[in-house]
Amino acid sequence: MPDVIFNGPEGRLEGRYHHSKAPNAPIALVLHPHPQQGGTMNNKVVYALHHVFSRRGFSVMRFNFRGVGRSQGVFDNGQGELSDAAAALDWLQSVNPDAGHCWVAGFSFGAWIGMQLLMRRPEISGFVAVAPPANRQDFTFLAPCPSSGLIVHGDKDEIVPEAAVAKLAAKLSAQKTITVDHTVIPGATHFFTDHLEPLAAAVDAYLAANPDRIR
């Protein structure tokens, strides 16, 4: 899995990229949790998501937001990180100009950034939001949510209450033009310790069930 360095809004950003051998393969961008709380592209949940997409034939990249690892810049409370994600998607699309579909996935803070990116980039045809911080961040910008997707949460999450995520999922599911699946992993905490396999299985099953947004 080669390291990549690409230009971001505030300097160089580093990532890890897997290129699919399939022609016109779909692309996926995976976003990591909060930079000021230890979040990096090597987070175990982020790695698990990256691996699921690559196994499903995607060209997929995860990267470090500004100020994390070798990525230049400083934390910008979400605004700059959204610009970083847009730059990463630009890079991913430049390497895969014939990609049929585009997905975004994120964990915690990364899910919040990913959902904002979804609103700005109409070419995104699917999303995966793992433990979106519905109790800490405002998701009202999803009015309406432009794409169908999957929300995954653990019922033992000690940081984001299950009720907050269920309320968000129900609100999005009420929209008529999209379908939002909500999967709860029994026994899983916020970081899915000892529950990475059920998480990966849930995401893989969702991708398998939606071939029209992959091929």
Salt bridges, closest charged atoms under 4 A:
ASP3 OD1 - ARG16 NH1 3.11
ASP3 OD2 - ARG70 NH2 3.88
GLU14 OE1 - ARG70 NE 3.03
ASP84 OD1 - ARG66 NH2 2.89
ASP90 OD1 - ARG121 NH2 2.79
GLU123 OE2 - ARG121 NE 2.86
ASP157 OD2 - HIS153 NE2 3.09
ASP157 OD2 - HIS190 ND1 2.80
ASP204 OD1 - ARG56 NE 2.83
